[in-house]
């Protein structure tokens, strides 16, 4: 267990290492930086803290890495390695992305940039009876995804290969992978939201109108306060998801992350005004990244609808956190 002082030092070290690498070279290999920091060892020994610290730093620095593959591989009871990617669920979904049809694995979905030079682990079938099979990239059609945020490094992957090496996956392992994936993405969105808020606060202090900084205007303060409340609420949800890990708390955190990103982006954009729309200002990079991440493992609206259906079916409200 990492104590508070060790955690604070680790947070500072990880953030500084990634930020320094990107300052020296915006295209720096962040995966190499994480490897030097012992990311996989930390994920093995302290998964909760590892996911929190690393993905929040990725969000705060707008860095691109393939650490999500390691999170999912470890949840699926395999050993993470640099040449093994995971085929992610389709955008806005969280069911296994593949299917086994006539002895062949077929799938079309998303992956990180690690899929360019790695085996792709494809989870197939229904969530209640999943299988997994590692497919060589030679059997996959891979192309970069452009879209709103090309820098996010996602790939469109079409897979067709033999299912001879398919193995059964514990349904609980797939649920754990989805939960950890949601927590990781939610932490990354939280880091980006905090960065957007910091940019808006800095602008409000520097921008002068009518002889005084706009940070002194009540309307500006209200917008920044609303964004801050949303960010702090997300942090509380993520803390609960780490301290009381379950698919339910992870879903809550991921849904809240998406809604927080909308609130923070809206309020901070209003404070930044015209400069926030320009490509020269860093705000737009964080905004685009949250939009790209929001749909992974289910968007806020999709998760909320799914939770509502479950509540109606069960006719009971689960206890998410013991107070």
Long-range contacts (C-beta under 8 A, 24 or more apart in sequence): 1-46, 2-46, 2-49, 7-49, 7-53, 10-42, 10-49, 10-53, 11-53, 11-56, 11-57, 13-37, 14-53, 14-54, 14-57, 15-57, 15-60, 15-61, 18-57, 18-58, 18-61, 18-63, 19-61, 22-61, 22-62, 22-63, 30-58, 30-63, 30-64, 30-65, 31-65, 31-66, 31-67, 31-82, 31-114, 34-65, 34-67, 35-82, 39-67, 39-70, 40-70, 40-80, 43-70, 43-71, 43-74, 43-80, 44-74, 47-71, 47-74, 47-180, 48-242, 48-245, 49-242, 51-180, 51-183, 51-184, 51-187, 51-242, 52-187, 52-238, 52-242, 55-184, 55-185, 55-187, 55-188, 55-191, 56-187, 56-188, 56-190, 56-191, 57-191, 58-188, 58-191, 59-187, 59-188, 59-189, 59-190, 59-191, 59-192, 59-193, 59-194, 59-195, 59-286, 59-289, 60-191, 60-192, 60-194, 60-195, 61-191, 61-195, 62-151, 62-192, 62-195, 62-282, 62-285, 62-286, 62-289, 64-113, 64-151, 64-152, 64-153, 66-112, 66-113, 66-114, 66-153, 67-184, 68-112, 68-181, 68-184, 68-185, 69-112, 69-114, 71-177, 71-180, 71-181, 71-184, 72-121, 72-177, 72-180, 72-181, 73-121, 75-173, 75-176, 75-177, 75-179, 75-180, 75-181, 76-121, 76-123, 76-132, 76-169, 76-173, 76-174, 76-177, 77-170, 77-173, 78-121, 82-114, 82-118, 83-114, 83-117, 83-118, 83-119, 84-114, 84-118, 84-119, 84-121, 84-134, 85-111, 85-112, 85-114, 85-115, 85-118, 85-119, 85-120, 85-121, 86-111, 86-120, 86-121, 86-123, 87-111, 87-115, 87-120, 87-121, 87-122, 87-123, 87-157, 87-159, 88-112, 88-181, 88-296, 88-297, 89-178, 89-296, 89-297, 91-295, 91-296, 92-295, 92-298, 92-299, 92-302, 93-298, 93-302, 94-178, 94-182, 94-297, 94-298, 95-126, 95-127, 96-123, 96-124, 96-125, 96-126, 96-127, 96-130, 96-174, 97-122, 97-123, 97-124, 98-122, 98-123, 98-124, 98-125, 98-133, 98-159, 99-124, 99-125, 100-124, 100-125, 100-131, 100-163, 100-166, 103-162, 103-163, 103-164, 104-160, 104-161, 104-162, 104-163, 105-133, 105-135, 105-159, 105-160, 105-161, 105-162, 105-163, 105-166, 106-159, 106-160, 107-157, 107-158, 107-159, 108-156, 108-157, 108-158, 108-159, 109-156, 109-157, 110-145, 110-154, 110-155, 110-156, 110-157, 110-296, 111-142, 111-154, 111-155, 111-157, 112-153, 112-154, 112-155, 113-153, 113-154, 113-155, 115-140, 115-142, 115-155, 115-157, 116-142, 116-155, 120-157, 120-159, 122-159, 123-169, 123-174, 123-177, 124-163, 124-166, 127-171, 127-174, 127-175, 128-171, 129-168, 129-171, 130-168, 130-169, 130-171, 130-173, 130-174, 131-163, 131-166, 131-167, 131-168, 131-169, 132-166, 132-167, 132-169, 133-161, 133-163, 133-165, 133-166, 133-167, 134-165, 135-159, 135-161, 136-161, 147-292, 148-288, 148-291, 148-292, 149-288, 149-289, 149-291, 149-292, 151-285, 151-288, 151-289, 152-288, 152-289, 152-292, 152-293, 154-292, 175-247, 176-247, 178-247, 178-250, 178-297, 179-245, 179-246, 179-247, 179-250, 179-251, 180-250, 181-296, 181-297, 182-250, 182-251, 182-253, 182-254, 182-297, 182-298, 183-238, 183-241, 183-242, 183-250, 183-253, 183-254, 185-254, 185-257, 185-293, 185-296, 185-297, 186-234, 186-237, 186-238, 186-241, 186-250, 186-253, 186-254, 186-256, 186-257, 187-238, 188-289, 188-293, 189-234, 189-257, 189-258, 189-260, 189-261, 189-290, 189-293, 189-294, 190-231, 190-234, 190-235, 190-238, 190-257, 190-260, 192-261, 192-286, 192-289, 192-290, 192-293, 193-227, 193-230, 193-231, 193-234, 193-257, 193-260, 193-261, 193-264, 193-286, 193-290, 194-231, 195-286, 196-227, 196-264, 196-265, 196-268, 196-283, 196-286, 196-287, 197-224, 197-227, 197-228, 197-231, 197-264, 197-268, 199-268, 199-272, 199-281, 199-282, 199-283, 199-286, 200-224, 200-227, 200-267, 200-268, 200-271, 200-272, 200-283, 203-271, 203-272, 203-275, 204-271, 214-271, 220-271, 223-267, 223-268, 223-270, 223-271, 224-267, 224-268, 224-271, 226-263, 226-267, 227-263, 227-264, 227-267, 227-268, 230-259, 230-260, 230-263, 230-264, 231-260, 231-264, 233-260, 234-260, 240-320, 240-321, 244-320, 244-321, 244-322, 246-320, 248-318, 248-320, 249-320, 249-321, 251-298, 251-303, 251-306, 251-307, 252-320, 254-297, 254-298, 254-300, 254-303, 255-298, 255-300, 255-303, 255-304, 255-307, 256-300, 257-294, 257-300, 258-294, 258-299, 258-300, 258-301, 258-303, 259-300, 261-290, 261-291, 261-294, 262-300, 265-290
